[in-house]
């Protein structure tokens, strides 16, 4: 400030003026100004800077543990978190680890964009308690590899999921969790043959159990009859609804006249197979489902409308990932073969659909993480089970009652399943407690499946063949579907062994009996 004689005189200059008390007054004013300035700085610093001793925590990799909360599966300290899944201490844990990364990157609780969420997984110091049961996983992996060895070109996958929560307890497949070598991804006849089958080698990191847009799954077959059955129950029919079935049924659905399933100028004409005693005759939902009477379900599907069966399948947890299935699903009124399980699905989806029925119609998204806490130890809200009721409980219970027939169990209403053995008859004895489910083998033997559920656990298994199996050059060997049923039943037994025995709740009589 420039000195002068006027009102703009500086503090220093005014301090030299000769008047009583002038120097003390000016010094006091200077002290007050300085104090005020310091106060403003301190006040502002309290709003913008952390207090002493509470510096922001340093960046730290998040960690994934098994369901027991102590077994470390992965530490996400790599640039791409999926790289960390390649370093898990037990190789087959890599598939659940990869599912956790996919799940995490889709959660808004960890950021608004995928990049932000990935950054927090790498540096946020989160503690993730996963859903994986290490003992069940080890047993499932051993049983899967026994039925279809790792070196086999066919893929056998198993998933176990908890009804009412969606927690994934096991994800096993007959592959090592490693990047496939270039040579292993060409396991297909040369020349003008089917597209390359990238899973013939022993190594893969693809979503072979959960499925994704690159891995839509395989055909499940007879387990899809359940969606027609449950949709019919939802529409007011009862379990004892009778249809006089024929060995060959000419439906109203039009298809290519050149199709092997066509008759009389382009009508879809499915044919019953299997036990000759069930290739024709009067059937109800119980014995038709128990003995996979094809013509019963195609005719039932006609009556209720295919679109209702398709919509219910999606509500229960089935996702159409293959483009062809997506197109058919949008115009499903003419999709007559849907009830026979011709669309692609994943093993996890199949298990979850039946888990929804076992949970009285409550569907939960598959969940690979049970609990997440942040770097301070606080639980992250909004990352637990995501569930909703998609089917009335009495309808779900009736559907489960019919599903007890294919797996050697009995209806709550007595002997309703019909005489004779079915492929999965031994499941009830193997599991040792109440079960429901279904199994299926496609006519071409290019795929087979089995799904088993109880009130506390649902387990599914599927075998997919290489594409050239569709030409009749190869397929699932004799005895393998039966062995797969036994393996999945054993996994279900192992998963339920630590839990108390629970039975299904019987449906009300008015839903079962007309």
MARDREN-906960 format. One record per residue (C-alpha): x, y, z; residue in one letter. Coordinates in pm, whole numbers, plus 32768, in hexadecimal, padded with zeros to 4 digits. Layout:
BEGIN
+------+------+------+----+
:    x :    y :    z : aa :
+------+------+------+----+
:    X :    Y :    Z :  A :
...
+------+------+------+----+
END
This chain:
BEGIN
+------+------+------+----+
:    x :    y :    z : aa :
+------+------+------+----+
: 8000 : 8000 : 8000 :  X :
: 8081 : 8160 : 7FAB :  X :
: 80AD : 8248 : 80D8 :  X :
: 7FF8 : 838E : 80E3 :  X :
: 7F48 : 8489 : 81BA :  X :
: 7DE5 : 8423 : 8165 :  X :
: 7D04 : 830C : 81D5 :  X :
: 7DCA : 820C : 810B :  X :
: 7EFA : 822E : 81F0 :  X :
: 7FA2 : 80DD : 8234 :  X :
: 7FB1 : 802F : 8382 :  X :
: 812A : 8055 : 8389 :  X :
: 811E : 81C5 : 833A :  X :
: 800A : 8209 : 8433 :  X :
: 80D5 : 815D : 853F :  X :
: 81D2 : 8274 : 8529 :  X :
: 80D2 : 8385 : 8564 :  X :
: 810F : 843C : 86AD :  X :
: 7FD5 : 8414 : 8776 :  X :
: 7F94 : 8377 : 88CB :  X :
: 7F67 : 81FC : 88BA :  X :
: 7F83 : 81FD : 8743 :  X :
: 8091 : 80EE : 872B :  X :
: 7FD7 : 8000 : 8818 :  X :
: 7E90 : 8036 : 875E :  X :
: 7F27 : 7FE9 : 860E :  X :
: 7FDF : 7EB6 : 868E :  X :
: 7E9C : 7E2F : 8727 :  X :
: 7DE7 : 7E67 : 85DE :  X :
: 7EF8 : 7DAD : 8523 :  X :
: 7EE1 : 7C87 : 8612 :  X :
: 7D68 : 7C76 : 85E6 :  X :
: 7D87 : 7C7A : 8469 :  X :
: 7E88 : 7B62 : 846D :  X :
: 7DB3 : 7A94 : 855A :  X :
: 7C86 : 7AC0 : 847E :  X :
: 7D47 : 7A4F : 834E :  X :
: 7DCD : 791C : 8404 :  X :
: 7C6E : 78CB : 847F :  X :
: 7BE5 : 78D4 : 831F :  X :
: 7CFA : 77EE : 82A8 :  X :
: 7CBC : 76F8 : 83C5 :  X :
: 7B42 : 7701 : 838F :  X :
: 7B6A : 76BD : 821C :  X :
: 7C65 : 75A8 : 8258 :  X :
: 7B69 : 74F1 : 8332 :  X :
: 7A7B : 74E7 : 820A :  X :
: 7B7A : 7470 : 8108 :  X :
: 7C8C : 73AC : 81B3 :  X :
: 7C76 : 726D : 8283 :  X :
: 7CC3 : 7299 : 83F4 :  X :
: 7E1A : 7240 : 8470 :  X :
: 7E50 : 70C8 : 8497 :  X :
: 7D2E : 7068 : 83AB :  X :
: 7DD5 : 706C : 8257 :  X :
: 7D1C : 6FC0 : 8139 :  X :
: 7D66 : 6E4A : 8131 :  X :
: 7E6C : 6DDC : 8037 :  X :
: 7DFD : 6D20 : 7F01 :  X :
: 7DDF : 6BAC : 7F4C :  X :
: 7D6F : 6A86 : 7E78 :  X :
: 7C1D : 69ED : 7ECA :  X :
: 7C15 : 6882 : 7F37 :  X :
: 7B20 : 6768 : 7EF0 :  X :
: 7AE2 : 6658 : 7FF1 :  X :
: 7A16 : 6519 : 7FEA :  X :
: 78CA : 6501 : 80A3 :  X :
: 7981 : 64A2 : 81E3 :  X :
: 7A16 : 6600 : 81ED :  X :
: 7B7A : 6582 : 8225 :  X :
: 7BE5 : 64CB : 80EA :  X :
: 7C85 : 65C5 : 7FFD :  X :
: 7C23 : 658F : 7E91 :  X :
: 7CBA : 66C0 : 7DE7 :  X :
: 7D63 : 680F : 7E22 :  X :
: 7D0B : 6903 : 7D0E :  X :
: 7E5D : 69AA : 7CEA :  X :
: 7E80 : 6997 : 7B6E :  X :
: 7E2B : 6A9E : 7A6A :  X :
: 7D15 : 69BD : 79E7 :  X :
: 7C69 : 6914 : 7B10 :  X :
: 7C29 : 67DF : 7A3D :  X :
: 7D9F : 67A8 : 7A33 :  X :
: 7D8F : 6773 : 7BAB :  X :
: 7C98 : 6656 : 7B71 :  X :
: 7DA9 : 659F : 7AB1 :  X :
: 7E7A : 6595 : 7BF0 :  X :
: 7D7E : 64FB : 7CE1 :  X :
: 7E13 : 63F3 : 7DCD :  X :
: 7D20 : 62E6 : 7D4F :  X :
: 7CFF : 62F4 : 7BD6 :  X :
: 7B89 : 62B0 : 7BB3 :  X :
: 7B3D : 63D2 : 7C9E :  X :
: 7B90 : 64AC : 7B73 :  X :
: 7A33 : 6484 : 7AE2 :  X :
: 7983 : 650F : 7C18 :  X :
: 7A8E : 661E : 7C33 :  X :
: 7A44 : 6685 : 7ACD :  X :
: 78D0 : 668D : 7B20 :  X :
: 7918 : 6774 : 7C46 :  X :
: 79CF : 6867 : 7B60 :  X :
: 78AC : 6866 : 7A6A :  X :
: 77B4 : 689A : 7B85 :  X :
: 7883 : 69B0 : 7C26 :  X :
: 78A3 : 6A71 : 7AE1 :  X :
: 7728 : 6A78 : 7AC7 :  X :
: 76E5 : 6B03 : 7C25 :  X :
: 768E : 6C74 : 7C44 :  X :
: 76F5 : 6C69 : 7DB3 :  X :
: 7860 : 6C75 : 7D3E :  X :
: 7847 : 6D93 : 7C48 :  X :
: 777F : 6E21 : 7B2A :  X :
: 7858 : 6D8F : 7A17 :  X :
: 790C : 6C46 : 79DA :  X :
: 7A64 : 6CE9 : 79E5 :  X :
: 7A1E : 6D84 : 7B39 :  X :
: 799D : 6C3C : 7BC4 :  X :
: 7ACC : 6B82 : 7B42 :  X :
: 7BB1 : 6C84 : 7BE0 :  X :
: 7B0C : 6C54 : 7D32 :  X :
: 7B32 : 6ADB : 7D17 :  X :
: 7CA6 : 6B0D : 7CD6 :  X :
: 7CED : 6C1F : 7DD3 :  X :
: 7BC2 : 6C48 : 7EB9 :  X :
: 7C2D : 6B4F : 7FC4 :  X :
: 7ADE : 6A9C : 7FCB :  X :
: 7AAF : 694E : 8079 :  X :
: 79CA : 686A : 7FAE :  X :
: 7939 : 6737 : 8055 :  X :
: 78D9 : 6660 : 7F2F :  X :
: 77CB : 6559 : 7F13 :  X :
: 78AC : 6433 : 7EB9 :  X :
: 78AB : 6303 : 7F9F :  X :
: 7A0F : 627B : 7F73 :  X :
: 79B8 : 6119 : 7FE4 :  X :
: 788B : 6101 : 7EFE :  X :
: 7957 : 6197 : 7DE2 :  X :
: 7A6B : 6095 : 7E0E :  X :
: 7971 : 5F77 : 7E10 :  X :
: 78BB : 6000 : 7CDE :  X :
: 79FE : 602A : 7C1A :  X :
: 7A6E : 5EC8 : 7C6C :  X :
: 7920 : 5E34 : 7C02 :  X :
: 7911 : 5EFE : 7AC0 :  X :
: 7A6E : 5E95 : 7A54 :  X :
: 7A22 : 5D29 : 7AA1 :  X :
: 78F8 : 5D23 : 79B4 :  X :
: 798E : 5DF6 : 789C :  X :
: 7B0A : 5E20 : 78C0 :  X :
: 7BB7 : 5F69 : 7883 :  X :
: 7C4B : 5EEA : 773D :  X :
: 7AF3 : 5E8E : 76B1 :  X :
: 7A75 : 5F7B : 759E :  X :
: 791A : 5F7D : 763D :  X :
: 78D8 : 6079 : 7751 :  X :
: 7831 : 600D : 7897 :  X :
: 77D4 : 6127 : 7984 :  X :
: 7723 : 6125 : 7AD6 :  X :
: 7694 : 6242 : 7BA5 :  X :
: 75F9 : 6248 : 7CFF :  X :
: 752B : 6372 : 7D73 :  X :
: 7468 : 63C2 : 7EAD :  X :
: 72EF : 63FB : 7E8A :  X :
: 7278 : 653D : 7F2A :  X :
: 73CA : 65ED : 7F1A :  X :
: 7466 : 6599 : 7DC9 :  X :
: 75B8 : 6551 : 7E6D :  X :
: 768F : 647C : 7D86 :  X :
: 7723 : 6362 : 7E55 :  X :
: 77E3 : 62A9 : 7D44 :  X :
: 784A : 62DB : 7BD8 :  X :
: 7908 : 61B3 : 7B49 :  X :
: 7966 : 6157 : 79E4 :  X :
: 7A53 : 605C : 7948 :  X :
: 7B4B : 6167 : 78DE :  X :
: 7C79 : 6211 : 7976 :  X :
: 7C51 : 6384 : 79B1 :  X :
: 7D64 : 63F1 : 78C7 :  X :
: 7D76 : 64A5 : 777C :  X :
: 7D51 : 63A9 : 7666 :  X :
: 7E7F : 6377 : 7587 :  X :
: 7E4A : 63DC : 741F :  X :
: 7E62 : 6274 : 73A7 :  X :
: 7D55 : 6202 : 749B :  X :
: 7C57 : 62F6 : 740D :  X :
: 7C55 : 6251 : 72B6 :  X :
: 7BCA : 60FF : 731E :  X :
: 7AE1 : 60D7 : 71F6 :  X :
: 7AFA : 601B : 70AE :  X :
: 7BA9 : 60E6 : 6FA0 :  X :
: 7B03 : 615A : 6E60 :  X :
: 7999 : 61BC : 6E35 :  X :
: 7924 : 613F : 6F86 :  X :
: 7872 : 61D5 : 70B2 :  X :
: 7902 : 6308 : 7162 :  X :
: 7A2B : 62E0 : 7248 :  X :
: 79E3 : 6252 : 73A0 :  X :
: 7AC8 : 6310 : 748F :  X :
: 7A9A : 6227 : 75B9 :  X :
: 7B2F : 60DE : 7540 :  X :
: 7C76 : 611D : 75F5 :  X :
: 7CA5 : 60F5 : 776B :  X :
: 7CBB : 626D : 77B2 :  X :
: 7BB4 : 637F : 77A8 :  X :
: 7B5A : 64C4 : 7856 :  X :
: 7A06 : 64EC : 77B2 :  X :
: 78C3 : 64FB : 7876 :  X :
: 7879 : 638A : 7844 :  X :
: 779B : 6368 : 7977 :  X :
: 76EB : 64B8 : 799B :  X :
: 76D3 : 650D : 782A :  X :
: 76F6 : 665C : 777A :  X :
: 76C4 : 66F3 : 7621 :  X :
: 77EF : 662F : 759F :  X :
: 7786 : 64EB : 7647 :  X :
: 7609 : 64CD : 7631 :  X :
: 7604 : 6367 : 76B3 :  X :
: 756F : 6229 : 7627 :  X :
: 741C : 617F : 7605 :  X :
: 7385 : 60FD : 7747 :  X :
: 7272 : 6021 : 76B8 :  X :
: 7163 : 5F98 : 779E :  X :
: 71A0 : 6085 : 78C8 :  X :
: 7100 : 6198 : 77F4 :  X :
: 6FB3 : 60DD : 77FD :  X :
: 6F97 : 616E : 795C :  X :
: 6F59 : 62CA : 78D4 :  X :
: 6E2A : 6256 : 780F :  X :
: 6DAD : 6194 : 793D :  X :
: 6DD4 : 62B8 : 7A2E :  X :
: 6D39 : 63AE : 7936 :  X :
: 6C0B : 62C7 : 7915 :  X :
: 6BE7 : 62B9 : 7A8F :  X :
: 6C03 : 6433 : 7AA1 :  X :
: 6AED : 6448 : 799E :  X :
: 69FF : 637A : 7A75 :  X :
: 6A35 : 6211 : 7A0B :  X :
: 6A7C : 6109 : 7B13 :  X :
: 6B82 : 5FFA : 7B34 :  X :
: 6A85 : 5EEF : 7ADE :  X :
: 6A33 : 5F96 : 7990 :  X :
: 6A0E : 5E6E : 78A1 :  X :
: 6A68 : 5E53 : 7732 :  X :
: 6A39 : 5D1D : 7659 :  X :
: 6B8F : 5D11 : 75BB :  X :
: 6BFD : 5C6A : 7479 :  X :
: 6D53 : 5BF0 : 7411 :  X :
: 6D5C : 5CF8 : 72FF :  X :
: 6CA2 : 5E3E : 7327 :  X :
: 6C51 : 5F27 : 7207 :  X :
: 6C5E : 607F : 729E :  X :
: 6BDE : 61C7 : 7212 :  X :
: 6D3D : 6253 : 71F7 :  X :
: 6DC1 : 627D : 7095 :  X :
: 6F2C : 6228 : 704A :  X :
: 7007 : 61E0 : 6F1C :  X :
: 6F65 : 60BC : 6E61 :  X :
: 70C1 : 602A : 6E2E :  X :
: 7101 : 6013 : 6FA5 :  X :
: 7114 : 5EB3 : 7037 :  X :
: 7012 : 5F26 : 7138 :  X :
: 6F18 : 5F90 : 702B :  X :
: 6DEB : 5ECF : 6FB0 :  X :
: 6CBD : 5F07 : 6ED1 :  X :
: 6D48 : 602A : 6E10 :  X :
: 6E0F : 60EF : 6F11 :  X :
: 6D6C : 60BC : 7065 :  X :
: 6E46 : 6084 : 7196 :  X :
: 6E10 : 5F17 : 71FB :  X :
: 6ED8 : 5EB3 : 7331 :  X :
: 6EFD : 5D45 : 738D :  X :
: 6F0B : 5C97 : 74DD :  X :
: 7037 : 5BBE : 752B :  X :
: 70B8 : 5AFE : 7655 :  X :
: 6FDF : 5A14 : 7722 :  X :
: 6EE5 : 5973 : 7632 :  X :
: 6DDE : 5972 : 7744 :  X :
: 6DDB : 5AEF : 7736 :  X :
: 6DE4 : 5B27 : 75BF :  X :
: 6C6A : 5B50 : 75BB :  X :
: 6B48 : 5B55 : 76AF :  X :
: 6A9C : 5C38 : 77A9 :  X :
: 6B96 : 5D08 : 7870 :  X :
: 6B98 : 5E13 : 797D :  X :
: 6CA4 : 5F14 : 79CB :  X :
: 6D39 : 5E28 : 7ACC :  X :
: 6D7B : 5CF6 : 79F6 :  X :
: 6DAD : 5DBA : 78B4 :  X :
: 6EC5 : 5E82 : 7954 :  X :
: 6F4F : 5D53 : 7A08 :  X :
: 6F6B : 5C8D : 78C4 :  X :
: 6FB0 : 5DB7 : 77DC :  X :
: 6E82 : 5D81 : 76FF :  X :
: 6ED6 : 5E70 : 75E4 :  X :
: 6D81 : 5E7B : 753E :  X :
: 6CD4 : 5ED2 : 7687 :  X :
: 6DA1 : 600E : 76AF :  X :
: 6D8A : 6080 : 7547 :  X :
: 6C0F : 6063 : 7557 :  X :
: 6C09 : 610E : 76AC :  X :
: 6CE7 : 6222 : 761F :  X :
: 6BEE : 6254 : 7502 :  X :
: 6AD4 : 627D : 75F9 :  X :
: 6B77 : 6382 : 76D9 :  X :
: 6C46 : 6435 : 75CE :  X :
: 6DBB : 6412 : 759C :  X :
: 6DF1 : 657E : 75F9 :  X :
: 6D80 : 6538 : 775C :  X :
: 6E77 : 641B : 7788 :  X :
: 6F90 : 64EF : 76F6 :  X :
: 6F3D : 6618 : 77D5 :  X :
: 6F32 : 653E : 790B :  X :
: 707F : 649E : 78B7 :  X :
: 711A : 65F8 : 78AB :  X :
: 7078 : 665F : 79F2 :  X :
: 7101 : 6529 : 7A9A :  X :
: 7264 : 6575 : 7A28 :  X :
: 729C : 64FF : 78C3 :  X :
: 7355 : 65F7 : 77E3 :  X :
: 735A : 65DA : 7668 :  X :
: 74BD : 6632 : 7604 :  X :
: 74CD : 6597 : 74A9 :  X :
: 744F : 6688 : 739D :  X :
: 736E : 6582 : 72FE :  X :
: 72C8 : 653B : 744D :  X :
: 729C : 66AD : 748D :  X :
: 71E8 : 66D5 : 7341 :  X :
: 7108 : 65A8 : 737F :  X :
: 70C0 : 6623 : 74DF :  X :
: 703F : 6770 : 745B :  X :
: 6F47 : 66BF : 7377 :  X :
: 6F12 : 6588 : 7447 :  X :
: 6DA9 : 6536 : 73E9 :  X :
: 6E24 : 6449 : 72D8 :  X :
: 6F4D : 63B7 : 7397 :  X :
: 6EB1 : 6261 : 73C7 :  X :
: 6FF4 : 61AB : 741D :  X :
: 7044 : 6297 : 753D :  X :
: 6FAE : 61AC : 7640 :  X :
: 70A6 : 609E : 75D6 :  X :
: 71D1 : 616E : 7640 :  X :
: 7261 : 61C2 : 74EA :  X :
: 72E2 : 631B : 754E :  X :
: 743B : 634F : 75E1 :  X :
: 745D : 6389 : 7754 :  X :
: 7573 : 6386 : 7856 :  X :
: 759F : 6290 : 7971 :  X :
: 757E : 63A6 : 7A72 :  X :
: 743C : 6428 : 79D6 :  X :
: 73A3 : 62CC : 79DA :  X :
: 73FB : 629A : 7B48 :  X :
: 7375 : 63F2 : 7BA0 :  X :
: 7229 : 63BF : 7AED :  X :
: 71E0 : 6289 : 7BBB :  X :
: 7264 : 6338 : 7CF3 :  X :
: 715B : 6443 : 7CB8 :  X :
: 704C : 6339 : 7CC2 :  X :
: 70E3 : 62A0 : 7DFD :  X :
: 70DB : 63FA : 7E9F :  X :
: 6F60 : 6411 : 7E73 :  X :
: 6F7F : 64E1 : 7D38 :  X :
: 7080 : 65DB : 7DB9 :  X :
: 718C : 661D : 7CB4 :  X :
: 72E4 : 6699 : 7D1E :  X :
: 73F7 : 670A : 7C35 :  X :
: 7525 : 661D : 7C43 :  X :
: 7612 : 66B1 : 7D43 :  X :
: 7786 : 665B : 7D65 :  X :
: 77C0 : 6740 : 7E92 :  X :
: 7711 : 6725 : 7FE3 :  X :
: 779D : 685F : 808A :  X :
: 787F : 6986 : 8036 :  X :
: 7924 : 6A72 : 812F :  X :
: 79EE : 6BA8 : 80D7 :  X :
: 7B4B : 6C0A : 8149 :  X :
: 7AC0 : 6C8B : 8295 :  X :
: 7A09 : 6B46 : 82DD :  X :
: 78AF : 6BD3 : 8296 :  X :
: 77C2 : 6AF2 : 81D6 :  X :
: 776F : 6B72 : 807A :  X :
: 75F5 : 6B96 : 8059 :  X :
: 7531 : 6B1B : 7F2F :  X :
: 760E : 69F6 : 7EC8 :  X :
: 7550 : 68D4 : 7F64 :  X :
: 7448 : 67EF : 7ECF :  X :
: 736C : 688D : 7DC7 :  X :
: 7224 : 67CA : 7DD6 :  X :
: 70BA : 67F2 : 7D6E :  X :
: 6F83 : 671C : 7D66 :  X :
: 6F3B : 66B2 : 7BFF :  X :
: 6E40 : 6597 : 7C36 :  X :
: 6D30 : 655B : 7D35 :  X :
: 6DAE : 6470 : 7E48 :  X :
: 6C95 : 6375 : 7E19 :  X :
: 6CE5 : 635A : 7CA6 :  X :
: 6E59 : 632C : 7CE7 :  X :
: 6E0D : 6220 : 7DEA :  X :
: 6D2E : 6165 : 7CF5 :  X :
: 6E3C : 6172 : 7BEB :  X :
: 6F38 : 60E7 : 7CE2 :  X :
: 6E45 : 5FD1 : 7D3D :  X :
: 6E3D : 5F5E : 7BD2 :  X :
: 6FB8 : 5F80 : 7BBB :  X :
: 6FE4 : 5E7C : 7CCD :  X :
: 6F79 : 5D6D : 7BD8 :  X :
: 70A8 : 5D6B : 7AEB :  X :
: 71A8 : 5D49 : 7C05 :  X :
: 711C : 5C23 : 7CC8 :  X :
: 7057 : 5CE7 : 7DCC :  X :
: 6EDF : 5CE3 : 7E02 :  X :
: 6DC8 : 5DE0 : 7DF4 :  X :
: 6D2F : 5E6C : 7F30 :  X :
: 6BE8 : 5DDA : 7EAC :  X :
: 6C5A : 5C71 : 7EA0 :  X :
: 6CB3 : 5B95 : 7D79 :  X :
: 6C84 : 5C84 : 7C55 :  X :
: 6DC7 : 5C53 : 7B94 :  X :
: 6D6E : 5B14 : 7ADC :  X :
: 6E15 : 59C1 : 7AD4 :  X :
: 6F63 : 5977 : 7A36 :  X :
: 70C5 : 59F9 : 7A56 :  X :
: 7146 : 5B42 : 79CD :  X :
: 72B1 : 5BA7 : 7988 :  X :
: 72D6 : 5C6B : 7ACE :  X :
: 721A : 5B76 : 7BAF :  X :
: 7347 : 5B49 : 7C95 :  X :
: 736E : 5CBA : 7CE8 :  X :
: 728F : 5CB0 : 7E1C :  X :
: 7355 : 5B91 : 7EB1 :  X :
: 74A5 : 5C35 : 7E65 :  X :
: 7449 : 5D86 : 7EF8 :  X :
: 739C : 5CE6 : 8021 :  X :
: 7293 : 5DF1 : 8050 :  X :
: 716F : 5E96 : 7F93 :  X :
: 71C5 : 5EF8 : 7E2F :  X :
: 7125 : 5F7B : 7CF1 :  X :
: 71B5 : 5FA2 : 7B96 :  X :
: 71D3 : 5F14 : 7A38 :  X :
: 72D0 : 5E8A : 7942 :  X :
: 72E4 : 5E84 : 77C9 :  X :
: 73B1 : 5E09 : 76A3 :  X :
: 7383 : 5EA6 : 754E :  X :
: 7326 : 5DB4 : 7436 :  X :
: 746C : 5DF9 : 7383 :  X :
: 752E : 5DB8 : 74C6 :  X :
: 75DE : 5F05 : 7497 :  X :
: 7572 : 5F7F : 75F0 :  X :
: 74EB : 5EFB : 7737 :  X :
: 7487 : 5F97 : 7881 :  X :
: 740C : 5F52 : 79DE :  X :
: 738A : 603D : 7AE9 :  X :
: 733E : 5FE6 : 7C53 :  X :
: 72B4 : 60CA : 7D5F :  X :
: 7252 : 60C1 : 7EC9 :  X :
: 71D7 : 61DD : 7FA6 :  X :
: 733E : 623B : 8000 :  X :
: 740D : 61F5 : 7EC9 :  X :
: 73E4 : 61C9 : 7D51 :  X :
: 74EC : 611F : 7C7A :  X :
: 74F5 : 60FC : 7B00 :  X :
: 75E3 : 6051 : 7A11 :  X :
: 75FE : 606C : 7896 :  X :
: 76D9 : 5FC3 : 7792 :  X :
: 7715 : 607A : 764B :  X :
: 77B4 : 5FD8 : 751C :  X :
: 788A : 6070 : 740C :  X :
: 77C2 : 6101 : 72E9 :  X :
: 781E : 5FEA : 71F9 :  X :
: 775A : 5EFD : 72DC :  X :
: 7625 : 5F9D : 7243 :  X :
: 7675 : 5EF8 : 70F8 :  X :
: 7667 : 5D9E : 7195 :  X :
: 77DF : 5D6D : 718C :  X :
: 77FE : 5D6D : 7304 :  X :
: 772D : 5D93 : 743A :  X :
: 7715 : 5D43 : 75AB :  X :
: 778A : 5BD9 : 75DE :  X :
: 76A0 : 5AD3 : 766C :  X :
: 7695 : 5AD0 : 77E7 :  X :
: 7711 : 5C35 : 780F :  X :
: 75B8 : 5CD7 : 7846 :  X :
: 756E : 5BDA : 7956 :  X :
: 76C0 : 5C1A : 79F6 :  X :
: 7680 : 5D90 : 79E7 :  X :
: 7534 : 5D61 : 7A9E :  X :
: 75EA : 5CA0 : 7BAD :  X :
: 76F8 : 5DA9 : 7BCA :  X :
: 7601 : 5ECA : 7BEA :  X :
: 7537 : 5E07 : 7CEB :  X :
: 7675 : 5DCD : 7DB2 :  X :
: 76C9 : 5F41 : 7DA8 :  X :
: 756B : 5F90 : 7E23 :  X :
: 759C : 5E95 : 7F3D :  X :
: 76EC : 5F2E : 7F9B :  X :
: 765D : 608E : 7FA1 :  X :
: 7537 : 602F : 807E :  X :
: 75F7 : 5F48 : 816A :  X :
: 764B : 605A : 826D :  X :
: 74E5 : 60DF : 826C :  X :
: 73B1 : 6063 : 8327 :  X :
: 72B7 : 5F99 : 825A :  X :
: 719B : 6069 : 81CD :  X :
: 7072 : 5FFD : 80FE :  X :
: 6FB3 : 60C1 : 7FFA :  X :
: 6E6D : 6166 : 805F :  X :
: 6D4C : 60AD : 7FBE :  X :
: 6C70 : 6176 : 7ED1 :  X :
: 6B01 : 61AD : 7F25 :  X :
: 6A16 : 60A1 : 7E9D :  X :
: 695E : 6196 : 7DBD :  X :
: 6A9B : 61CF : 7CF2 :  X :
: 6AE4 : 605B : 7CD7 :  X :
: 6990 : 5FBE : 7CA6 :  X :
: 686E : 6038 : 7BD4 :  X :
+------+------+------+----+
END
